[in-house]
Amino acid sequence: MVANVDTPRAVSVVILKGGVGKSTISMNLARQLTERGRVLFADLDPNGHATNGLGFGDVYRGETNLGDVILDHGNATAADLVQETDFGFDLLPSSDSLEDVEKDLAGALQGSARVKTKIVDPLLGERYDYIVFDCPAYPGMLNNNALVASGNVMIPLEPGSSSIGGYKRTMERLITPSREYIDIDVLALVPNKLRERIDQRTEDRELLENLNTAEATEGKVPNFARITVDEFEAIDEGEIQPPKPGIRYSASLSKSLKEHQPLLDYDPENSQLENFEELASIVVNGGVER
Amino acid sequence: MTDANPFDDLGAVESDETDQGAGQGASESSHEPSVKSETDAPPEENSPEATQARSTNESATSSGPAFEYSEVRQRPLYARGDTWGEYEDAVGITVVPELRRQGIRDEEKREIHDAVLTLAAEEPERLVEIIAERRHRS
């Protein structure tokens, strides 16, 4: 099933806010990318939701961690740490001691570039075609490392003002400062956990309207969440049936993680899979294509 | 924006190691810091301030946080989402950059939380004011 890969690519799924769905989106994105190439899914979040969700709780509490690979005193290689999963991708697991690694990175010379030089540069294009990072919800060295190592980000958003705050924080504290040193492409803004009508003044409508009408963001909205100004007008006039855009709130998504499986393996018929498929295309193409 | 760029560690080394030639990312970024450093950060070499700052950093790093995990008690805190957002902004925009300026690089969440409670314990009258004010407003 492995297609020809023109450009190996790494991407970070990041937002400085918890509970938006970073782990769910990044893991399912990684799963979907396995249909197109060799994939490493890197869990840099010390909470380890994805690592535990995939059933690697023992590795999460194990002795070897990322620090043993990327820090100066480290005496392990990526191969010692990387785990094979049943889902076609490999996992660079999180660890319950990752916060200590973060602390050590802060004192290390060029600490923000360690994941890039020790893991991504040697592996991307060689052993893997795609690397997907699941990032912490707070600013810090692990987030910096993911950004420097990937150079591409996807930002999940959920309805509600706190999510917009998280987006602003992410832009101000991570993306903008990093651009002084590296090129960062925002590949997509991904509306997640939508469940309300959009022909009424709901938070879902507000999020979609903001993203779809602002010049800076409209090109970053995936097609599954794209609604033009004309379409919004037609919806309000009752001329067209309101669509159900975005990644929808779905019990299957949270259940799949409890069952230690990506959605594609847990519920292959699920209607949300085509959305993750588009996210995979966005990574492959290096941006949204209309 | 704060003037303490969290990615400054990249500029620090790449200006020394231009022959790295790792990926495109590395080669691109090696140009930029030399330009930016004049405006944002002190130049890495030839600057007594820079070396001084760095040595302060190192000593602060090796000193570590004020207490270890074993001395920590974890307790739940309930706060409104907005208040928590404002608090995180204050930490990110003011506290952490100021700590960096003082050469402290390895502040930890538990250390900040401890300081927050210490502040509250030192100014209980202010707590009464805030609570009363909010009761009257609602």
Interface residues (C-beta under 8 A of the other chain):
Chain A: E99 K103 A106 G107 A108 L109 Q110 G111 S112 A113 K116 T117 D121 Y138 P139 N144 V148 G151 S162 G165 R169 E172 R173 L174 T176 P177 S178 E180 Y181 I182 D183
Chain B: M1 N5 P6 F7 D9 L10 G11 A12 V13 E14 A22 G23 G25 A26 E28 S29 E32 P33 K36 D40 N57 E58 T61 S62 G81 D82 G85 E88 D89 G92 R105 D106 E108 K109
